[in-house]
Amino acid sequence: MLPVADIFPQLLALLQQHNKVILSAPPGAGKSTYLPLYLLQHADFAGKRLLMLEPRRLAAKSIAAYLAAQLGEAVGDTVGYQIRQEQKHSSKTRLLIVTEGVLTRKLQQDPELNSVDLLLFDEFHERSLHADLALALCLEVQQLRPELQLLIMSATLDMAHLADKLAAPVVSSEGRSYPVTVEYALPGSQPLAVQVAALVQQALSRHQGNILVFLPGQAEINQTAQLLQQQGVAPDVQLHRLLGSLTLAQQQAAIAPPPAGLRKVVLSTNLAETSLTIDGISVVIDSGLCRQSRFNPRQGLSVLETAAISQASAIQRAGRAGRLSPGHCYRLDTAEKWQRRARFEAPEIEISDLTALRFEVAAWGCQVDDLNWLTPPPAASLAVAEQLLQQLGFIDSKGVITKAGRQAHKLGTEPRLAAMLLHAQTLEQQGNRHAQALACVLAALLEDTRVLQGDIYSLLGRVKQALPQQWQQAQSFARMLGCQLTEQLPLQLTAILALRAFPDRLAKRRGQGYQLANGIGAVLQDNHSLTGQDWLVVLHMQQFGRENRIYHALSIATDGLTADWQAELSWQTHTIWDEKNGRFYTEQQLNFGQCLLQAKPAALQLTAEQKQQAWQSYIRSKGLSCLNWSDAALQLRARVALLQQHQPEVAWPDFSEDGLLNNLPQWLGAYLAPLSKSAALAQLPLYDALLACLSYQQQQLLNQLLPTHWQAPTGSRPGIDYLAEGGPALSVRVQEMYGQMSSPTLLHGKINITIALLSPSRQPLQVTQNLASFWQNAWQEVRKEMRGRYPKHYWPEDPAQAMPTTKTKKAMLK
């Protein structure tokens, strides 16, 4: 009997009184397996149907197989599962285990969930986008069907916050796990794979049983595996990779118990953190890292980061070693740094692209604010999502789903790809044979850009042989469109179709890089086969450092583009500043977003609005460096950027380069209309224009949290430099800091100011963020030198007890 059984009487009593209950149980307690089986067989749930949400496909299949075996049945009888492209259930199924996208689809198809009596959210602590959305929708369903019961199960989560938001009781299981000894391994300067491989070899020699290694991503897993193979492991050791990109069969092989007499080392991403049980794990090696996709709404792009995991995730990982016996965990970290990690992971809703979520809300038939969210979706990310959905034609200006949006939603894929599939029908009707077949295969490839290798056109022609999983998905799309797949695809339509999915990513060559239709700049990956092409449709790009790097794209001809988009494009009049001749001129332009397709001369127009637009276009083309930035204006931008970083919940304006260029009309437009010469740009009051973007309350808060000056004990007010490398800094004579043991800080102590301590003649002596350490360690040497160079000044032996001063010794006596 597993530990969760101890709380069954309390749980059943709560389920009789409430339609929402929260279950807190650590890994290994049995909440994913023993509890569902118990509920199935209990009299209170006789004849009732249960639906359980599992975040991952492999966990859904594995748990269904385990539970069916416990009942002595085949999967699909009492216990079944449904994941994308695969399902096993029947009319006899009373417990259906589903993955996240499947649950969202079921809710949309049956908004009252009439076929479900109890819905279990497993591993809810992962706070995935789909789980948060599904919970918000289920809370809506309960308003129509109060008898629908929700059981939210979590291993590690802020239970007080969750209980308060849901007004739900919490029942806790203590769980049963064996002690796990945690050993910290000091991170070194060698590559991560080298350090982890050394720990694996050490663990193999010191411990028995199987080893589970957590690495951030596929690259580190492959590098570590290659190193271990080169170094050699004992003949009785099997090496396995466990990745989300593997097939289910490959994943199942990684978690299966090794043959008798053998051990296994499993190199995994955070896929193995929860739900999955890998038999016989006695040692965990934790890199402390994960790969995290973070959406940048300003760029409209996701950044794939290698990020530090939270304490909660680290505890989860270590716990995998204590399921069956006492275990050992190696953490590539220090105990001190581990204590400074975030307690919990950020919910995906705070850091993800929200286009699919916003589309689901529109399909549900309400606005985002109408739903009860555990964590509200960020306004900036929502705005980007709504803009794209409007561009695709799936929602109107009020956020209501359109007829085309309804058709797209039925296709069950992300909005971009749905737009491409629908347009293929139009092309087919125009006489382009097999356009739909091409769109189905292309959509299947673009659902996972990791399969895009080499020439895309060549790949399209051999998907059936090279990528059977993608071919199966293409067949699914074909069934929904009512067409037949063929390997004789009209490849000349590929770029035209792709642009319907990525209308914001048409790219025009500009210098050494490209300008995209959404206004951002990008560069091709080094030695890319498309280098030098004038026009591209970007399929896959990511932020890499300070640049947006294009990995996969297609070349496109502008005549084909204009022919396909003629109904959506129109000529517009634009007045432009000609820098070379120092005058304005007007032309007719055919633009695709911010990419100019064609232009022709027109009669000169010089209204205030036209001049303003001309200057805005000029500044965007030149960048903000064409303006005369005062130090005060630059400091203001840096201060606001710092607050944006530390207070994302406050709607601070975006003063970054991209933010200011994208919002030129709002903050600078009124100042531009009267200008007639480019020299006048240097006279623009940029500081005043930026300050006007802040409300009075924001200005007061900014001055309180990040002031322009610091009040020294002597009364002087040295300025704080927010542009300094390494963070805010100030310069002050060392004598003015006597008696100060703590360094000055900002933002209620969250940010230390770097202090440049100066001599009486204002020459630099020392730079520090720790005054106490300076007085204790470096002061005596500095004092010795200063007494010789400035004998008229006061150099106390114990500066911590001295009075700050700006005077000489003689002046102090007066």
Secondary structure, 3 states (H helix, E strand, C coil): CCHHHHHHHHHHHHHHHCCEEEEECCCCCCCCCHHHHHHHHCHHHCCCCEEEECCCHHHHHHHHHHHHHHCCCCCCCCEEEEECCEEECCCCCCEEEECHHHHHHHHHHCCCCCCCCEEEECCHHHCCHHHHHHHHHHHHHHHHCCCCEEEEEECCCCHHHHHHHHCCCEEECCCCCCCEEEEEECCCCCCHHHHHHHHHHHHHHHCCCEEEEECCCHHHHHHHHHHHHHHCCCCCEEEEEECCCCCHHHHHHHHCCCCCCCEEEEEECHHHCCCCCCCCEEEEEECCEEEEEEEECCCCEEEEEEEECCHHHHHHHHHHHHCCCCEEEEEECCHHHHHCCCCCCCCHHHHCCCHHHHHHHHHHCCCHHHCCCCCCCCHHHHHHHHHHHHHHCCECCCCCECHHHHHHHCCCCCHHHHHHHHHHHHHHHCCCCCHHHHHHHHHHHHCCHHHCCCCHHHHHCCHHHHCHHHHHHHHHHHHHHCCCCCCCCCHHHHHHHHHHHCHHHEEEEECCEEEECCCCEEEECCCCCCCCCCEEEEEEEEEECCEEEEEEEEECCHHHHHHHCCCCCCEEEEEEEECCCCEEEEEEEEEECCEEEEEEECCCCCCHHHHHHHHHHHHHHHCHHHCCCCHHHHHHHHHHHHHHHHCCCCCCCCCCHHHHHHCHHHHCHHHHCCCCCHHHHHHCCHHHHHHCCCCHHHHHHHHHHCCCECCCCCCCCCECECCCCCCCEEEEEHHHHCCCCCCCEECCCCEECEEEEECCCCCEEEEECCHHHHHHHHHHHHHHHHHHHCCCECCCCCHHHCCCCCCEHHHHHC
